[in-house]
């Protein structure tokens, strides 16, 4: 079963010694999310997203060597949710520029890592403008194996996002939807190449009664609810497949601009993200880790 691991999860494991993740076996692929939303939304300066790109690239390189090559790795993108921008004090355009700059830098310095470009925005036209900004920077998104679609968590089922996704998919972009849960998959699942969601784990701990499968209770397979349980993950995976098999009706993009004629034509300034120099503990933040059995969005 594919595993999508967030750097947010990995950051919780700071023990030194022999608890570094071991090489994955069994044929299941894995991918890494930078945990950008959590890093910015919680103002956690020790989150690995805040590492200088050279150090973040080094972290991912070590993971790739020890665990096995990832199917793809998310960059240190800059989400555009209003509450995140209220913390940074920057505009959507600023976040888009920083996202593109980070992709260009990581791609140049660590070409052996399968980084994916990430489209960021909040309004439909902002996503299309971001796509144009990549084009202006010399990035052929249609040729990319995968293109991330950010800032859509909990709103992927909306008509505006569906219209944007249909437009981008129509341009030949193979899209990965970050944080697209079942409602979103019903609407845009047929337009995505892949998606991730932490809903399976969160659902197990929602409400007054935590989910604990009878088999797990009988076998005492683990303590507590099934939010990190393989049985529950596989059951949820079947629910996802059922949702995808049920299919969704394509939305109509209306008169949305495409990257060929988007209003924003400003060429990205190829600068480094204004990240702080690493603190004394950040260099060895990942000296020893245990790879959690749960994944999820940023």
Secondary structure by P-SEA (a helix, b strand, c coil): cbbbbbaaaaaacccccccccccccccbbbbbbcaaaaaaaaccccccccccaaaaaaaaaaaaaaaccccbbbcccccccaaaaaaacccaaaaaaaaaaaaaaaaaaccccbbbbbbbbccaaaaaaaaaaaaaaccccccccbbbbcccccccccaaaaaaaaaaaaaccbbbbccccaaaaacccccccccccaaaaaaaaccccccccaaaaaaccccccccccaaaaaaaaaaaaaaaaacccccccccccccccccccccccccccccccccccccccccbbbbccccccc
